Amino acid sequence: MLKWTDTREIAIGLADTHPDVDPQYVRYTDLHAWVMALPGFSDHPDHSNEKILEAIQMAWMDEV
């Protein structure tokens, strides 16, 4: 089960799920929704914040 703090695993899942997306241009509102929709993700929606979303976005950019 993925949590908001599993940034690397989330980034890998996002890269696999959205291979044609440049993560640099993803809005945080979209990123939040896409993380929530990942298979195996089970954390409370309110447990994320801008710092966490930025860390996920940076890790995703590293993956691609």
N, CA, C and O atoms as a CHARMM CRD file, in Angstrom:
* protein
*
  256
    1    1 MET  N      0.83900  -1.18600   0.00000 PROA 1      0.00000
    2    1 MET  CA     0.00000   0.00000   0.00000 PROA 1      0.00000
    3    1 MET  C      0.88300   1.24800   0.00000 PROA 1      0.00000
    4    1 MET  O      1.79600   1.38000   0.81500 PROA 1      0.00000
    5    2 LEU  N      0.59900   2.13900  -0.90900 PROA 2      0.00000
    6    2 LEU  CA     1.37200   3.36700  -1.02500 PROA 2      0.00000
    7    2 LEU  C      0.80100   4.46100  -0.13300 PROA 2      0.00000
    8    2 LEU  O     -0.41300   4.59700   0.02000 PROA 2      0.00000
    9    3 LYS  N      1.70300   5.22900   0.44400 PROA 3      0.00000
   10    3 LYS  CA     1.34400   6.40300   1.24400 PROA 3      0.00000
   11    3 LYS  C      1.97100   7.62100   0.58700 PROA 3      0.00000
   12    3 LYS  O      2.82200   7.47800  -0.29100 PROA 3      0.00000
   13    4 TRP  N      1.56600   8.81500   0.99700 PROA 4      0.00000
   14    4 TRP  CA     2.09000  10.04500   0.41400 PROA 4      0.00000
   15    4 TRP  C      3.60800  10.13700   0.53300 PROA 4      0.00000
   16    4 TRP  O      4.25600  10.75000  -0.31500 PROA 4      0.00000
   17    5 THR  N      4.16800   9.54900   1.54900 PROA 5      0.00000
   18    5 THR  CA     5.61400   9.64300   1.76700 PROA 5      0.00000
   19    5 THR  C      6.42500   8.69400   0.89100 PROA 5      0.00000
   20    5 THR  O      7.65500   8.76200   0.89500 PROA 5      0.00000
   21    6 ASP  N      5.77800   7.82600   0.15100 PROA 6      0.00000
   22    6 ASP  CA     6.46900   6.88200  -0.74300 PROA 6      0.00000
   23    6 ASP  C      6.72500   7.54000  -2.09900 PROA 6      0.00000
   24    6 ASP  O      6.25700   7.06300  -3.13300 PROA 6      0.00000
   25    7 THR  N      7.47400   8.63900  -2.07900 PROA 7      0.00000
   26    7 THR  CA     7.60900   9.46900  -3.27200 PROA 7      0.00000
   27    7 THR  C      8.21600   8.72000  -4.46000 PROA 7      0.00000
   28    7 THR  O      7.73200   8.86500  -5.58300 PROA 7      0.00000
   29    8 ARG  N      9.24100   7.94100  -4.24100 PROA 8      0.00000
   30    8 ARG  CA     9.89800   7.23800  -5.34900 PROA 8      0.00000
   31    8 ARG  C      8.94900   6.22300  -5.98400 PROA 8      0.00000
   32    8 ARG  O      8.84800   6.15100  -7.20800 PROA 8      0.00000
   33    9 GLU  N      8.25900   5.44500  -5.16100 PROA 9      0.00000
   34    9 GLU  CA     7.33600   4.44100  -5.67600 PROA 9      0.00000
   35    9 GLU  C      6.15900   5.09700  -6.40600 PROA 9      0.00000
   36    9 GLU  O      5.69400   4.59600  -7.43000 PROA 9      0.00000
   37   10 ILE  N      5.68900   6.21400  -5.87000 PROA 10     0.00000
   38   10 ILE  CA     4.61000   6.95500  -6.52800 PROA 10     0.00000
   39   10 ILE  C      5.08600   7.47100  -7.87900 PROA 10     0.00000
   40   10 ILE  O      4.36500   7.37800  -8.87300 PROA 10     0.00000
   41   11 ALA  N      6.30300   8.01500  -7.91700 PROA 11     0.00000
   42   11 ALA  CA     6.85600   8.54300  -9.16300 PROA 11     0.00000
   43   11 ALA  C      6.95800   7.45600 -10.22700 PROA 11     0.00000
   44   11 ALA  O      6.65300   7.70000 -11.39400 PROA 11     0.00000
   45   12 ILE  N      7.37800   6.27900  -9.83700 PROA 12     0.00000
   46   12 ILE  CA     7.46700   5.15500 -10.77900 PROA 12     0.00000
   47   12 ILE  C      6.07700   4.80300 -11.29600 PROA 12     0.00000
   48   12 ILE  O      5.89500   4.57200 -12.49100 PROA 12     0.00000
   49   13 GLY  N      5.10300   4.76300 -10.39800 PROA 13     0.00000
   50   13 GLY  CA     3.72900   4.47200 -10.80600 PROA 13     0.00000
   51   13 GLY  C      3.17100   5.51800 -11.74900 PROA 13     0.00000
   52   13 GLY  O      2.47000   5.18400 -12.70400 PROA 13     0.00000
   53   14 LEU  N      3.47200   6.77500 -11.49100 PROA 14     0.00000
   54   14 LEU  CA     2.99600   7.84700 -12.36400 PROA 14     0.00000
   55   14 LEU  C      3.67300   7.77800 -13.73300 PROA 14     0.00000
   56   14 LEU  O      3.02700   8.00000 -14.75700 PROA 14     0.00000
   57   15 ALA  N      4.95600   7.47400 -13.75200 PROA 15     0.00000
   58   15 ALA  CA     5.67500   7.35300 -15.02500 PROA 15     0.00000
   59   15 ALA  C      5.10000   6.21300 -15.85700 PROA 15     0.00000
   60   15 ALA  O      5.00200   6.31900 -17.07900 PROA 15     0.00000
   61   16 ASP  N      4.72100   5.12700 -15.19300 PROA 16     0.00000
   62   16 ASP  CA     4.12300   3.98700 -15.89600 PROA 16     0.00000
   63   16 ASP  C      2.69400   4.29300 -16.36300 PROA 16     0.00000
   64   16 ASP  O      2.29000   3.89200 -17.45400 PROA 16     0.00000
   65   17 THR  N      1.94700   4.99800 -15.53500 PROA 17     0.00000
   66   17 THR  CA     0.54700   5.28200 -15.82100 PROA 17     0.00000
   67   17 THR  C      0.35300   6.41400 -16.83300 PROA 17     0.00000
   68   17 THR  O     -0.60600   6.41500 -17.60500 PROA 17     0.00000
   69   18 HSD  N      1.27300   7.37100 -16.81600 PROA 18     0.00000
   70   18 HSD  CA     1.16900   8.55500 -17.68800 PROA 18     0.00000
   71   18 HSD  C      2.47300   8.73600 -18.46500 PROA 18     0.00000
   72   18 HSD  O      3.18000   9.72300 -18.26100 PROA 18     0.00000
   73   19 PRO  N      2.79700   7.79600 -19.35000 PROA 19     0.00000
   74   19 PRO  CA     4.10500   7.82800 -20.02900 PROA 19     0.00000
   75   19 PRO  C      4.29000   9.00200 -20.99100 PROA 19     0.00000
   76   19 PRO  O      5.42600   9.36100 -21.30200 PROA 19     0.00000
   77   20 ASP  N      3.21500   9.60000 -21.46200 PROA 20     0.00000
   78   20 ASP  CA     3.32800  10.69000 -22.43100 PROA 20     0.00000
   79   20 ASP  C      3.25500  12.07500 -21.79300 PROA 20     0.00000
   80   20 ASP  O      3.17800  13.08300 -22.49500 PROA 20     0.00000
   81   21 VAL  N      3.28100  12.12200 -20.46300 PROA 21     0.00000
   82   21 VAL  CA     3.14200  13.39200 -19.75200 PROA 21     0.00000
   83   21 VAL  C      4.51400  13.87800 -19.29900 PROA 21     0.00000
   84   21 VAL  O      5.31500  13.10100 -18.77900 PROA 21     0.00000
   85   22 ASP  N      4.78000  15.16300 -19.50000 PROA 22     0.00000
   86   22 ASP  CA     5.98600  15.78700 -18.96400 PROA 22     0.00000
   87   22 ASP  C      5.65500  16.26400 -17.55000 PROA 22     0.00000
   88   22 ASP  O      4.88800  17.21200 -17.38400 PROA 22     0.00000
   89   23 PRO  N      6.22500  15.61800 -16.52900 PROA 23     0.00000
   90   23 PRO  CA     5.84900  15.94500 -15.14900 PROA 23     0.00000
   91   23 PRO  C      6.14700  17.39200 -14.74400 PROA 23     0.00000
   92   23 PRO  O      5.56000  17.90500 -13.79100 PROA 23     0.00000
   93   24 GLN  N      7.04100  18.03200 -15.45300 PROA 24     0.00000
   94   24 GLN  CA     7.39000  19.41000 -15.13400 PROA 24     0.00000
   95   24 GLN  C      6.18700  20.33900 -15.27300 PROA 24     0.00000
   96   24 GLN  O      6.11400  21.36800 -14.60200 PROA 24     0.00000
   97   25 TYR  N      5.24500  19.97800 -16.14200 PROA 25     0.00000
   98   25 TYR  CA     4.11700  20.86100 -16.43300 PROA 25     0.00000
   99   25 TYR  C      2.79800  20.38700 -15.81800 PROA 25     0.00000
  100   25 TYR  O      1.73500  20.89100 -16.18000 PROA 25     0.00000
  101   26 VAL  N      2.85300  19.44400 -14.91000 PROA 26     0.00000
  102   26 VAL  CA     1.64200  18.92700 -14.27300 PROA 26     0.00000
  103   26 VAL  C      1.25300  19.84100 -13.10800 PROA 26     0.00000
  104   26 VAL  O      2.07400  20.16500 -12.25000 PROA 26     0.00000
  105   27 ARG  N     -0.00600  20.24400 -13.10000 PROA 27     0.00000
  106   27 ARG  CA    -0.52000  21.05300 -11.98300 PROA 27     0.00000
  107   27 ARG  C     -0.66800  20.16700 -10.75200 PROA 27     0.00000
  108   27 ARG  O     -0.94300  18.97200 -10.86000 PROA 27     0.00000
  109   28 TYR  N     -0.48500  20.76300  -9.59500 PROA 28     0.00000
  110   28 TYR  CA    -0.57800  19.99400  -8.35200 PROA 28     0.00000
  111   28 TYR  C     -1.96800  19.40200  -8.14400 PROA 28     0.00000
  112   28 TYR  O     -2.09700  18.33400  -7.54500 PROA 28     0.00000
  113   29 THR  N     -2.99700  20.06700  -8.62100 PROA 29     0.00000
  114   29 THR  CA    -4.34300  19.51000  -8.47600 PROA 29     0.00000
  115   29 THR  C     -4.47200  18.22000  -9.28500 PROA 29     0.00000
  116   29 THR  O     -5.07500  17.25100  -8.82400 PROA 29     0.00000
  117   30 ASP  N     -3.89900  18.21000 -10.50100 PROA 30     0.00000
  118   30 ASP  CA    -3.91000  16.98700 -11.31100 PROA 30     0.00000
  119   30 ASP  C     -3.02500  15.91900 -10.69200 PROA 30     0.00000
  120   30 ASP  O     -3.39900  14.74800 -10.63500 PROA 30     0.00000
  121   31 LEU  N     -1.86200  16.32200 -10.23400 PROA 31     0.00000
  122   31 LEU  CA    -0.93100  15.37500  -9.61100 PROA 31     0.00000
  123   31 LEU  C     -1.58400  14.69400  -8.41700 PROA 31     0.00000
  124   31 LEU  O     -1.47500  13.47900  -8.25100 PROA 31     0.00000
  125   32 HSD  N     -2.25300  15.47100  -7.59900 PROA 32     0.00000
  126   32 HSD  CA    -2.94600  14.92800  -6.42100 PROA 32     0.00000
  127   32 HSD  C     -3.96100  13.87100  -6.84900 PROA 32     0.00000
  128   32 HSD  O     -4.01500  12.78200  -6.27800 PROA 32     0.00000
  129   33 ALA  N     -4.76300  14.20200  -7.85700 PROA 33     0.00000
  130   33 ALA  CA    -5.79000  13.26100  -8.32200 PROA 33     0.00000
  131   33 ALA  C     -5.16700  12.00800  -8.91800 PROA 33     0.00000
  132   33 ALA  O     -5.66000  10.90400  -8.68900 PROA 33     0.00000
  133   34 TRP  N     -4.09100  12.16500  -9.67700 PROA 34     0.00000
  134   34 TRP  CA    -3.43800  11.00700 -10.30200 PROA 34     0.00000
  135   34 TRP  C     -2.80900  10.09300  -9.25900 PROA 34     0.00000
  136   34 TRP  O     -2.85200   8.87000  -9.39500 PROA 34     0.00000
  137   35 VAL  N     -2.22600  10.68000  -8.21900 PROA 35     0.00000
  138   35 VAL  CA    -1.65400   9.86000  -7.13800 PROA 35     0.00000
  139   35 VAL  C     -2.76800   9.08700  -6.44500 PROA 35     0.00000
  140   35 VAL  O     -2.62700   7.89500  -6.17200 PROA 35     0.00000
  141   36 MET  N     -3.87100   9.76600  -6.16300 PROA 36     0.00000
  142   36 MET  CA    -4.98600   9.09800  -5.48500 PROA 36     0.00000
  143   36 MET  C     -5.53700   7.93800  -6.31600 PROA 36     0.00000
  144   36 MET  O     -6.05900   6.97300  -5.75800 PROA 36     0.00000
  145   37 ALA  N     -5.42500   8.02400  -7.63900 PROA 37     0.00000
  146   37 ALA  CA    -5.96100   6.99400  -8.52400 PROA 37     0.00000
  147   37 ALA  C     -4.98400   5.83900  -8.77100 PROA 37     0.00000
  148   37 ALA  O     -5.34900   4.85200  -9.41000 PROA 37     0.00000
  149   38 LEU  N     -3.76000   5.95100  -8.27600 PROA 38     0.00000
  150   38 LEU  CA    -2.79200   4.87600  -8.51100 PROA 38     0.00000
  151   38 LEU  C     -3.22900   3.58300  -7.82300 PROA 38     0.00000
  152   38 LEU  O     -3.72700   3.60900  -6.69800 PROA 38     0.00000
  153   39 PRO  N     -3.03900   2.44700  -8.51100 PROA 39     0.00000
  154   39 PRO  CA    -3.33300   1.16700  -7.86900 PROA 39     0.00000
  155   39 PRO  C     -2.44200   0.98300  -6.64000 PROA 39     0.00000
  156   39 PRO  O     -1.23300   1.21000  -6.69600 PROA 39     0.00000
  157   40 GLY  N     -3.03900   0.58100  -5.56600 PROA 40     0.00000
  158   40 GLY  CA    -2.28000   0.33700  -4.34500 PROA 40     0.00000
  159   40 GLY  C     -2.10600   1.56100  -3.46000 PROA 40     0.00000
  160   40 GLY  O     -1.54300   1.45700  -2.37000 PROA 40     0.00000
  161   41 PHE  N     -2.57700   2.71600  -3.90800 PROA 41     0.00000
  162   41 PHE  CA    -2.46700   3.91200  -3.07400 PROA 41     0.00000
  163   41 PHE  C     -3.61000   3.93100  -2.07800 PROA 41     0.00000
  164   41 PHE  O     -4.77800   3.80900  -2.44600 PROA 41     0.00000
  165   42 SER  N     -3.25800   4.08400  -0.82000 PROA 42     0.00000
  166   42 SER  CA    -4.30700   4.12400   0.21200 PROA 42     0.00000
  167   42 SER  C     -3.87100   5.01900   1.37100 PROA 42     0.00000
  168   42 SER  O     -3.50000   4.54700   2.44500 PROA 42     0.00000
  169   43 ASP  N     -3.92700   6.29100   1.12100 PROA 43     0.00000
  170   43 ASP  CA    -3.64600   7.26100   2.18100 PROA 43     0.00000
  171   43 ASP  C     -4.74900   8.31600   2.11700 PROA 43     0.00000
  172   43 ASP  O     -5.44200   8.44600   1.10800 PROA 43     0.00000
  173   44 HSD  N     -4.89500   9.04000   3.17000 PROA 44     0.00000
  174   44 HSD  CA    -5.94800  10.05000   3.24800 PROA 44     0.00000
  175   44 HSD  C     -5.62300  11.21500   2.31100 PROA 44     0.00000
  176   44 HSD  O     -4.48300  11.67900   2.28800 PROA 44     0.00000
  177   45 PRO  N     -6.59500  11.69200   1.54600 PROA 45     0.00000
  178   45 PRO  CA    -6.34900  12.79500   0.60900 PROA 45     0.00000
  179   45 PRO  C     -5.78600  14.05000   1.28200 PROA 45     0.00000
  180   45 PRO  O     -5.01400  14.78900   0.67100 PROA 45     0.00000
  181   46 ASP  N     -6.16600  14.28800   2.52200 PROA 46     0.00000
  182   46 ASP  CA    -5.73000  15.49600   3.22500 PROA 46     0.00000
  183   46 ASP  C     -4.32200  15.38800   3.80700 PROA 46     0.00000
  184   46 ASP  O     -3.82100  16.35600   4.37900 PROA 46     0.00000
  185   47 HSD  N     -3.68400  14.24300   3.67200 PROA 47     0.00000
  186   47 HSD  CA    -2.33900  14.07500   4.21900 PROA 47     0.00000
  187   47 HSD  C     -1.25500  14.58100   3.28300 PROA 47     0.00000
  188   47 HSD  O     -0.07200  14.50300   3.61400 PROA 47     0.00000
  189   48 SER  N     -1.63000  15.09200   2.13500 PROA 48     0.00000
  190   48 SER  CA    -0.64000  15.65800   1.22600 PROA 48     0.00000
  191   48 SER  C     -0.58100  17.16800   1.41600 PROA 48     0.00000
  192   48 SER  O     -1.49200  17.78700   1.96600 PROA 48     0.00000
  193   49 ASN  N      0.51400  17.73400   0.94500 PROA 49     0.00000
  194   49 ASN  CA     0.65600  19.18300   0.93900 PROA 49     0.00000
  195   49 ASN  C      1.56200  19.55600  -0.22700 PROA 49     0.00000
  196   49 ASN  O      2.02600  18.68500  -0.96200 PROA 49     0.00000
  197   50 GLU  N      1.81100  20.84000  -0.39100 PROA 50     0.00000
  198   50 GLU  CA     2.60000  21.29000  -1.53400 PROA 50     0.00000
  199   50 GLU  C      4.01200  20.70700  -1.51500 PROA 50     0.00000
  200   50 GLU  O      4.56200  20.37100  -2.56400 PROA 50     0.00000
  201   51 LYS  N      4.58900  20.58800  -0.33800 PROA 51     0.00000
  202   51 LYS  CA     5.95300  20.03700  -0.20800 PROA 51     0.00000
  203   51 LYS  C      5.99600  18.57500  -0.67200 PROA 51     0.00000
  204   51 LYS  O      6.92600  18.17800  -1.37400 PROA 51     0.00000
  205   52 ILE  N      5.02400  17.79800  -0.29500 PROA 52     0.00000
  206   52 ILE  CA     4.96200  16.38800  -0.69100 PROA 52     0.00000
  207   52 ILE  C      4.72600  16.26400  -2.18800 PROA 52     0.00000
  208   52 ILE  O      5.37600  15.46300  -2.86000 PROA 52     0.00000
  209   53 LEU  N      3.79600  17.05900  -2.71000 PROA 53     0.00000
  210   53 LEU  CA     3.51900  17.01300  -4.14700 PROA 53     0.00000
  211   53 LEU  C      4.74500  17.44600  -4.95600 PROA 53     0.00000
  212   53 LEU  O      5.01500  16.89000  -6.02100 PROA 53     0.00000
  213   54 GLU  N      5.47500  18.42500  -4.45800 PROA 54     0.00000
  214   54 GLU  CA     6.68800  18.85900  -5.14400 PROA 54     0.00000
  215   54 GLU  C      7.73300  17.74400  -5.13600 PROA 54     0.00000
  216   54 GLU  O      8.40500  17.52200  -6.14300 PROA 54     0.00000
  217   55 ALA  N      7.87300  17.04800  -4.01800 PROA 55     0.00000
  218   55 ALA  CA     8.82800  15.94200  -3.93000 PROA 55     0.00000
  219   55 ALA  C      8.45000  14.82200  -4.90400 PROA 55     0.00000
  220   55 ALA  O      9.32300  14.22500  -5.53400 PROA 55     0.00000
  221   56 ILE  N      7.15900  14.54000  -5.02400 PROA 56     0.00000
  222   56 ILE  CA     6.68600  13.52100  -5.97000 PROA 56     0.00000
  223   56 ILE  C      6.99300  13.96800  -7.39500 PROA 56     0.00000
  224   56 ILE  O      7.46700  13.17900  -8.21200 PROA 56     0.00000
  225   57 GLN  N      6.72200  15.23100  -7.68700 PROA 57     0.00000
  226   57 GLN  CA     6.97400  15.76200  -9.02800 PROA 57     0.00000
  227   57 GLN  C      8.47000  15.69200  -9.36400 PROA 57     0.00000
  228   57 GLN  O      8.82400  15.32100 -10.48300 PROA 57     0.00000
  229   58 MET  N      9.34200  16.03400  -8.43300 PROA 58     0.00000
  230   58 MET  CA    10.78800  15.97700  -8.66300 PROA 58     0.00000
  231   58 MET  C     11.24100  14.53100  -8.89700 PROA 58     0.00000
  232   58 MET  O     12.05100  14.26200  -9.78400 PROA 58     0.00000
  233   59 ALA  N     10.71500  13.61700  -8.10100 PROA 59     0.00000
  234   59 ALA  CA    11.06900  12.20400  -8.27600 PROA 59     0.00000
  235   59 ALA  C     10.58200  11.68100  -9.61300 PROA 59     0.00000
  236   59 ALA  O     11.26700  10.88700 -10.25800 PROA 59     0.00000
  237   60 TRP  N      9.40600  12.11900 -10.03500 PROA 60     0.00000
  238   60 TRP  CA     8.85700  11.71300 -11.34400 PROA 60     0.00000
  239   60 TRP  C      9.74700  12.24600 -12.45600 PROA 60     0.00000
  240   60 TRP  O     10.02200  11.52900 -13.41800 PROA 60     0.00000
  241   61 MET  N     10.19800  13.48100 -12.34500 PROA 61     0.00000
  242   61 MET  CA    11.09200  14.03400 -13.36700 PROA 61     0.00000
  243   61 MET  C     12.39800  13.25100 -13.42300 PROA 61     0.00000
  244   61 MET  O     12.97000  13.09000 -14.50100 PROA 61     0.00000
  245   62 ASP  N     12.87400  12.76900 -12.29800 PROA 62     0.00000
  246   62 ASP  CA    14.07500  11.93000 -12.26900 PROA 62     0.00000
  247   62 ASP  C     13.84300  10.60500 -12.98800 PROA 62     0.00000
  248   62 ASP  O     14.74900  10.06400 -13.62400 PROA 62     0.00000
  249   63 GLU  N     12.61900  10.09000 -12.88000 PROA 63     0.00000
  250   63 GLU  CA    12.29200   8.81200 -13.50400 PROA 63     0.00000
  251   63 GLU  C     12.26900   8.90600 -15.02900 PROA 63     0.00000
  252   63 GLU  O     12.62600   7.95000 -15.71700 PROA 63     0.00000
  253   64 VAL  N     11.85200  10.04500 -15.55100 PROA 64     0.00000
  254   64 VAL  CA    11.79300  10.20000 -16.99900 PROA 64     0.00000
  255   64 VAL  C     13.01100  10.95800 -17.43200 PROA 64     0.00000
  256   64 VAL  O     13.18700  11.21500 -18.62300 PROA 64     0.00000
